[in-house]
Amino acid sequence: MELKSRTEKGGSGLVRAALIVGVPLLLALLGPLFAGEPGPRTASFGLGGGHWFGTDFVGRDVGRQVLLGGRSVVLVALAATALAYLVALPVGLISALTRRTWLEELLMRPLDVLLAVPSLLMILLVAAVLTPGPVGLAFLVALVNIPDAARIVRAAGAEAAARPAVEALRLQGETWWRTAVGYVGRSATRTLAADAGVRLTGVLYLVATAAFLGVGVEPDAADWAVMVDRNRTGLFVQPWAVVVPALLIVALTMGGNLLVDSALAHRKKRRHT
């Protein structure tokens, strides 16, 4: 009974986390479909004027900007996270499984150099030379996340690679793919899933911060982070233009992390029932 109660509580926590992340995610993905055509801009900055959340710093409807502003943040963050793991997974697994020290050094030492440079500083340095759009921003954010992700993959895979089962697979002549992905990768799934939740949170904050600083988006773009930046000077005149997009970003980042943690905890409890 106690185990069943814990499982039910874990399931309810999973539902709550899904609801927290679901609201901003649905707004980001489906919001543009309901935004409609832009109305005439007003000459005022503030509440009222027939708009639920008032108008922003250039007289646009804040509600419509909220519906339009999440897609860029979410898509760039998801693309950056996927790109980071697309490189980090093979690099980390090769480093964990190889018996050649020189190959491990060749793969990991350049990443350590990148890891020494603060993420936001690297993005700002590149942005000072180039002018990245959303695609360029996704690649930049992925680049600064690859070193840390690769080290996590390597650390998680090294423990599994040292097991006798891996040596048995080698003696049986199994392919590298089956050994690395089929056994070592599956053994590290829990660690990598937990890291993915934390990393997506960090990537979302990094993408939002870059957009806040004007990297990868236009200064007046319909973007949640840009809305916070451009409207913050009038926070006490028009709070909704700042509070609504800021809360959506926080809900998206915190909800994503809570969702992964709740899913892992729920899976663990189900395995013990």
C-alpha positions as a LaTeX table, in Angstrom:
\begin{tabular}{lrrr}
\hline
Residue & $x$ (\AA) & $y$ (\AA) & $z$ (\AA) \\
\hline
Met1 & 0.00 & 0.00 & 0.00 \\
Glu2 & 2.81 & 2.37 & 0.86 \\
Leu3 & 4.56 & 1.70 & $-2.45$ \\
Lys4 & 1.28 & 2.19 & $-4.31$ \\
Ser5 & 0.72 & 5.50 & $-2.51$ \\
Arg6 & 4.19 & 6.68 & $-3.44$ \\
Thr7 & 3.64 & 5.70 & $-7.06$ \\
Glu8 & 0.37 & 7.65 & $-7.15$ \\
Lys9 & 2.10 & 10.68 & $-5.65$ \\
Gly10 & 4.87 & 10.38 & $-8.24$ \\
Gly11 & 2.22 & 10.25 & $-10.97$ \\
Ser12 & 0.50 & 13.38 & $-9.66$ \\
Gly13 & 3.86 & 15.17 & $-9.54$ \\
Leu14 & 4.42 & 14.19 & $-13.16$ \\
Val15 & 1.03 & 15.64 & $-14.11$ \\
Arg16 & 1.72 & 18.91 & $-12.26$ \\
Ala17 & 5.10 & 19.26 & $-13.97$ \\
Ala18 & 3.49 & 18.57 & $-17.36$ \\
Leu19 & 0.88 & 21.26 & $-16.71$ \\
Ile20 & 3.54 & 23.80 & $-15.70$ \\
Val21 & 5.58 & 23.26 & $-18.83$ \\
Gly22 & 2.56 & 22.62 & $-21.05$ \\
Val23 & 1.08 & 26.12 & $-20.84$ \\
Pro24 & 4.12 & 28.03 & $-22.17$ \\
Leu25 & 4.95 & 25.23 & $-24.60$ \\
Leu26 & 1.48 & 25.26 & $-26.15$ \\
Leu27 & 1.52 & 29.05 & $-26.30$ \\
Ala28 & 4.90 & 28.96 & $-28.01$ \\
Leu29 & 3.96 & 26.33 & $-30.59$ \\
Leu30 & 0.29 & 27.14 & $-31.22$ \\
Gly31 & 0.14 & 30.81 & $-30.27$ \\
Pro32 & 0.96 & 32.15 & $-33.75$ \\
Leu33 & $-2.07$ & 30.29 & $-35.13$ \\
Phe34 & $-4.37$ & 32.36 & $-32.90$ \\
Ala35 & $-2.52$ & 35.68 & $-33.02$ \\
Gly36 & $-4.54$ & 37.00 & $-35.94$ \\
Glu37 & $-3.66$ & 40.02 & $-38.02$ \\
Pro38 & $-1.86$ & 42.93 & $-36.37$ \\
Gly39 & $-4.13$ & 45.76 & $-35.40$ \\
Pro40 & $-3.31$ & 49.46 & $-35.62$ \\
Arg41 & $-0.62$ & 50.60 & $-33.23$ \\
Thr42 & $-1.56$ & 53.06 & $-30.56$ \\
Ala43 & 0.44 & 56.10 & $-29.58$ \\
Ser44 & 0.37 & 55.14 & $-25.89$ \\
Phe45 & 2.35 & 52.73 & $-23.78$ \\
Gly46 & 0.30 & 51.19 & $-21.00$ \\
Leu47 & $-2.92$ & 49.47 & $-20.04$ \\
Gly48 & $-6.37$ & 49.84 & $-21.54$ \\
Gly49 & $-7.13$ & 50.80 & $-25.10$ \\
Gly50 & $-9.23$ & 47.68 & $-25.67$ \\
His51 & $-6.26$ & 45.34 & $-25.13$ \\
Trp52 & $-6.35$ & 42.75 & $-22.36$ \\
Phe53 & $-2.71$ & 43.20 & $-21.43$ \\
Gly54 & $-2.30$ & 46.72 & $-22.76$ \\
Thr55 & 0.28 & 47.82 & $-25.33$ \\
Asp56 & 4.04 & 47.57 & $-25.43$ \\
Phe57 & 6.76 & 50.20 & $-25.92$ \\
Val58 & 5.87 & 50.75 & $-29.59$ \\
Gly59 & 2.09 & 50.54 & $-29.19$ \\
Arg60 & 1.58 & 46.88 & $-30.14$ \\
Asp61 & $-0.93$ & 44.60 & $-28.42$ \\
Val62 & 0.95 & 42.74 & $-25.67$ \\
Gly63 & $-1.40$ & 39.74 & $-25.86$ \\
Arg64 & $-0.64$ & 39.24 & $-29.54$ \\
Gln65 & 3.10 & 39.65 & $-28.95$ \\
Val66 & 2.93 & 36.98 & $-26.23$ \\
Leu67 & 1.22 & 34.58 & $-28.65$ \\
Leu68 & 3.91 & 35.23 & $-31.27$ \\
Gly69 & 6.95 & 35.49 & $-29.01$ \\
Gly70 & 7.50 & 31.98 & $-27.69$ \\
Arg71 & 8.16 & 30.01 & $-30.85$ \\
Ser72 & 11.60 & 31.50 & $-31.45$ \\
Val73 & 12.76 & 30.86 & $-27.88$ \\
Val74 & 11.48 & 27.27 & $-27.77$ \\
Leu75 & 12.60 & 26.20 & $-31.24$ \\
Val76 & 16.09 & 27.68 & $-30.86$ \\
Ala77 & 16.50 & 26.06 & $-27.42$ \\
Leu78 & 15.30 & 22.64 & $-28.59$ \\
Ala79 & 17.45 & 22.79 & $-31.72$ \\
Ala80 & 20.52 & 23.85 & $-29.72$ \\
Thr81 & 20.04 & 21.04 & $-27.18$ \\
Ala82 & 19.57 & 18.43 & $-29.92$ \\
Leu83 & 22.64 & 19.66 & $-31.82$ \\
Ala84 & 24.74 & 19.60 & $-28.64$ \\
Tyr85 & 23.88 & 15.97 & $-27.93$ \\
Leu86 & 24.25 & 15.03 & $-31.59$ \\
Val87 & 27.96 & 15.79 & $-31.21$ \\
Ala88 & 28.42 & 15.04 & $-27.50$ \\
Leu89 & 26.98 & 11.50 & $-27.58$ \\
Pro90 & 29.41 & 9.98 & $-30.12$ \\
Val91 & 32.37 & 11.93 & $-28.71$ \\
Gly92 & 31.58 & 10.89 & $-25.13$ \\
Leu93 & 30.90 & 7.24 & $-25.99$ \\
Ile94 & 34.07 & 6.92 & $-28.07$ \\
Ser95 & 36.11 & 8.46 & $-25.24$ \\
Ala96 & 34.52 & 6.12 & $-22.70$ \\
Leu97 & 35.08 & 2.96 & $-24.74$ \\
Thr98 & 38.41 & 3.57 & $-26.43$ \\
Arg99 & 41.58 & 1.90 & $-25.15$ \\
Arg100 & 43.76 & 4.38 & $-26.99$ \\
Thr101 & 44.79 & 7.23 & $-24.70$ \\
Trp102 & 45.83 & 9.43 & $-27.60$ \\
Leu103 & 42.34 & 9.21 & $-29.14$ \\
Glu104 & 40.68 & 10.18 & $-25.88$ \\
Glu105 & 43.08 & 13.11 & $-25.49$ \\
Leu106 & 42.44 & 14.19 & $-29.07$ \\
Leu107 & 38.70 & 14.23 & $-28.51$ \\
Met108 & 38.46 & 15.70 & $-25.02$ \\
Arg109 & 41.28 & 18.25 & $-24.68$ \\
Pro110 & 39.94 & 20.70 & $-27.32$ \\
Leu111 & 36.57 & 20.55 & $-25.55$ \\
Asp112 & 38.27 & 21.42 & $-22.25$ \\
Val113 & 39.60 & 24.59 & $-23.90$ \\
Leu114 & 36.07 & 25.56 & $-24.96$ \\
Leu115 & 34.79 & 24.73 & $-21.50$ \\
Ala116 & 37.16 & 27.29 & $-19.99$ \\
Val117 & 35.45 & 30.15 & $-21.85$ \\
Pro118 & 32.20 & 31.42 & $-20.28$ \\
Ser119 & 29.22 & 30.57 & $-22.49$ \\
Leu120 & 27.71 & 34.04 & $-22.74$ \\
Leu121 & 31.13 & 35.61 & $-23.34$ \\
Met122 & 31.75 & 33.30 & $-26.30$ \\
Ile123 & 28.34 & 34.13 & $-27.78$ \\
Leu124 & 28.96 & 37.87 & $-27.38$ \\
Leu125 & 32.45 & 37.59 & $-28.92$ \\
Val126 & 31.13 & 35.75 & $-31.95$ \\
Ala127 & 28.17 & 38.15 & $-32.22$ \\
Ala128 & 30.61 & 41.07 & $-32.26$ \\
Val129 & 32.18 & 39.67 & $-35.44$ \\
Leu130 & 29.15 & 38.07 & $-37.08$ \\
Thr131 & 25.43 & 38.79 & $-36.96$ \\
Pro132 & 23.77 & 35.45 & $-36.15$ \\
Gly133 & 20.12 & 34.88 & $-36.84$ \\
Pro134 & 18.02 & 32.27 & $-35.02$ \\
Val135 & 19.80 & 29.41 & $-36.82$ \\
Gly136 & 23.22 & 30.87 & $-36.04$ \\
Leu137 & 22.20 & 31.40 & $-32.42$ \\
Ala138 & 21.13 & 27.74 & $-32.16$ \\
Phe139 & 24.54 & 26.61 & $-33.46$ \\
Leu140 & 26.36 & 28.98 & $-31.09$ \\
Val141 & 24.43 & 27.81 & $-28.04$ \\
Ala142 & 24.97 & 24.18 & $-29.08$ \\
Leu143 & 28.70 & 24.81 & $-29.46$ \\
Val144 & 29.11 & 26.15 & $-25.92$ \\
Asn145 & 27.12 & 23.19 & $-24.52$ \\
Ile146 & 28.99 & 20.43 & $-26.34$ \\
Pro147 & 32.05 & 20.28 & $-24.01$ \\
Asp148 & 30.08 & 19.86 & $-20.80$ \\
Ala149 & 27.58 & 17.45 & $-22.38$ \\
Ala150 & 30.41 & 15.32 & $-23.81$ \\
Arg151 & 32.07 & 15.10 & $-20.39$ \\
Ile152 & 28.77 & 13.97 & $-18.81$ \\
Val153 & 28.33 & 11.31 & $-21.51$ \\
Arg154 & 31.91 & 10.12 & $-21.05$ \\
Ala155 & 31.60 & 9.96 & $-17.26$ \\
Ala156 & 28.28 & 8.12 & $-17.43$ \\
Gly157 & 29.58 & 5.72 & $-20.08$ \\
Ala158 & 32.94 & 5.03 & $-18.43$ \\
Glu159 & 31.33 & 3.22 & $-15.49$ \\
Ala160 & 29.35 & 0.94 & $-17.80$ \\
Ala161 & 32.34 & 0.46 & $-20.13$ \\
Ala162 & 34.39 & $-0.95$ & $-17.23$ \\
Arg163 & 31.91 & $-3.77$ & $-16.57$ \\
Pro164 & 32.73 & $-7.38$ & $-17.53$ \\
Ala165 & 29.72 & $-7.40$ & $-19.86$ \\
Val166 & 31.49 & $-4.99$ & $-22.23$ \\
Glu167 & 34.57 & $-7.22$ & $-22.36$ \\
Ala168 & 32.30 & $-10.19$ & $-23.05$ \\
Leu169 & 30.65 & $-8.32$ & $-25.91$ \\
Arg170 & 34.09 & $-7.54$ & $-27.38$ \\
Leu171 & 35.17 & $-11.17$ & $-27.14$ \\
Gln172 & 31.97 & $-12.22$ & $-28.90$ \\
Gly173 & 32.86 & $-9.89$ & $-31.77$ \\
Glu174 & 29.87 & $-7.59$ & $-31.31$ \\
Thr175 & 29.88 & $-4.38$ & $-33.33$ \\
Trp176 & 30.96 & $-1.11$ & $-31.78$ \\
Trp177 & 27.46 & 0.26 & $-32.33$ \\
Arg178 & 25.80 & $-2.50$ & $-30.33$ \\
Thr179 & 28.36 & $-2.25$ & $-27.54$ \\
Ala180 & 28.34 & 1.56 & $-27.33$ \\
Val181 & 24.68 & 2.30 & $-27.95$ \\
Gly182 & 23.00 & $-0.99$ & $-27.11$ \\
Tyr183 & 24.72 & $-1.54$ & $-23.77$ \\
Val184 & 26.80 & 1.45 & $-22.59$ \\
Gly185 & 24.34 & 4.04 & $-23.87$ \\
Arg186 & 21.34 & 2.26 & $-22.36$ \\
Ser187 & 23.14 & 1.91 & $-19.02$ \\
Ala188 & 23.72 & 5.67 & $-18.93$ \\
Thr189 & 20.14 & 6.58 & $-19.89$ \\
Arg190 & 19.05 & 7.78 & $-16.44$ \\
Thr191 & 22.09 & 10.01 & $-16.02$ \\
Leu192 & 21.72 & 11.44 & $-19.52$ \\
Ala193 & 17.99 & 12.03 & $-19.10$ \\
Ala194 & 18.60 & 13.95 & $-15.89$ \\
Asp195 & 21.35 & 15.95 & $-17.59$ \\
Ala196 & 19.08 & 16.68 & $-20.56$ \\
Gly197 & 16.48 & 18.24 & $-18.27$ \\
Val198 & 19.04 & 20.45 & $-16.55$ \\
Arg199 & 20.75 & 21.27 & $-19.83$ \\
Leu200 & 17.53 & 22.29 & $-21.57$ \\
Thr201 & 16.85 & 24.63 & $-18.67$ \\
Gly202 & 20.31 & 26.17 & $-19.03$ \\
Val203 & 19.93 & 26.42 & $-22.80$ \\
Leu204 & 16.57 & 28.18 & $-22.46$ \\
Tyr205 & 18.07 & 30.71 & $-20.08$ \\
Leu206 & 21.07 & 31.20 & $-22.36$ \\
Val207 & 18.88 & 31.69 & $-25.46$ \\
Ala208 & 16.63 & 34.09 & $-23.55$ \\
Thr209 & 19.65 & 36.01 & $-22.24$ \\
Ala210 & 21.17 & 36.25 & $-25.73$ \\
Ala211 & 17.85 & 37.51 & $-27.10$ \\
Phe212 & 17.63 & 39.92 & $-24.16$ \\
Leu213 & 21.02 & 41.32 & $-25.27$ \\
Gly214 & 19.89 & 41.51 & $-28.89$ \\
Val215 & 21.88 & 38.52 & $-30.20$ \\
Gly216 & 20.09 & 36.46 & $-32.84$ \\
Val217 & 16.86 & 38.48 & $-32.96$ \\
Glu218 & 15.75 & 41.86 & $-34.19$ \\
Pro219 & 15.51 & 44.67 & $-31.61$ \\
Asp220 & 11.72 & 44.86 & $-31.95$ \\
Ala221 & 11.06 & 41.17 & $-32.67$ \\
Ala222 & 8.07 & 39.34 & $-31.20$ \\
Asp223 & 10.14 & 37.39 & $-28.69$ \\
Trp224 & 9.49 & 36.85 & $-24.98$ \\
Ala225 & 13.03 & 37.80 & $-23.96$ \\
Val226 & 13.01 & 40.88 & $-26.19$ \\
Met227 & 9.67 & 41.89 & $-24.67$ \\
Val228 & 11.19 & 41.78 & $-21.17$ \\
Asp229 & 14.17 & 43.84 & $-22.29$ \\
Arg230 & 12.37 & 46.51 & $-24.29$ \\
Asn231 & 9.52 & 47.04 & $-21.83$ \\
Arg232 & 11.43 & 46.86 & $-18.52$ \\
Thr233 & 11.90 & 50.63 & $-18.29$ \\
Gly234 & 8.11 & 51.02 & $-18.06$ \\
Leu235 & 7.59 & 48.17 & $-15.60$ \\
Phe236 & 5.53 & 50.28 & $-13.18$ \\
Val237 & 3.52 & 51.85 & $-15.99$ \\
Gln238 & 2.81 & 48.66 & $-17.92$ \\
Pro239 & 3.79 & 45.60 & $-15.82$ \\
Trp240 & 2.05 & 42.98 & $-17.99$ \\
Ala241 & 4.42 & 43.60 & $-20.92$ \\
Val242 & 7.27 & 42.38 & $-18.69$ \\
Val243 & 5.64 & 40.06 & $-16.17$ \\
Val244 & 3.73 & 37.82 & $-18.61$ \\
Pro245 & 6.67 & 36.87 & $-20.89$ \\
Ala246 & 9.02 & 36.60 & $-17.89$ \\
Leu247 & 6.65 & 34.19 & $-16.11$ \\
Leu248 & 6.28 & 32.11 & $-19.26$ \\
Ile249 & 10.06 & 31.77 & $-19.59$ \\
Val250 & 10.38 & 30.79 & $-15.92$ \\
Ala251 & 7.52 & 28.27 & $-16.19$ \\
Leu252 & 9.07 & 26.75 & $-19.30$ \\
Thr253 & 12.52 & 26.34 & $-17.78$ \\
Met254 & 11.42 & 25.19 & $-14.32$ \\
Gly255 & 8.66 & 23.01 & $-15.71$ \\
Gly256 & 11.00 & 21.22 & $-18.09$ \\
Asn257 & 13.39 & 20.39 & $-15.28$ \\
Leu258 & 10.59 & 19.28 & $-12.95$ \\
Leu259 & 9.08 & 17.14 & $-15.71$ \\
Val260 & 12.31 & 15.18 & $-16.24$ \\
Asp261 & 12.88 & 14.76 & $-12.48$ \\
Ser262 & 9.29 & 13.61 & $-11.94$ \\
Ala263 & 9.44 & 11.19 & $-14.87$ \\
Leu264 & 12.67 & 9.60 & $-13.59$ \\
Ala265 & 11.30 & 9.36 & $-10.04$ \\
His266 & 8.01 & 7.88 & $-11.27$ \\
Arg267 & 9.83 & 5.31 & $-13.39$ \\
Lys268 & 12.03 & 4.32 & $-10.46$ \\
Lys269 & 9.03 & 3.86 & $-8.16$ \\
Arg270 & 7.19 & 1.76 & $-10.75$ \\
Arg271 & 10.20 & $-0.54$ & $-11.08$ \\
His272 & 10.14 & $-1.18$ & $-7.32$ \\
Thr273 & 6.42 & $-1.95$ & $-7.17$ \\
\hline
\end{tabular}
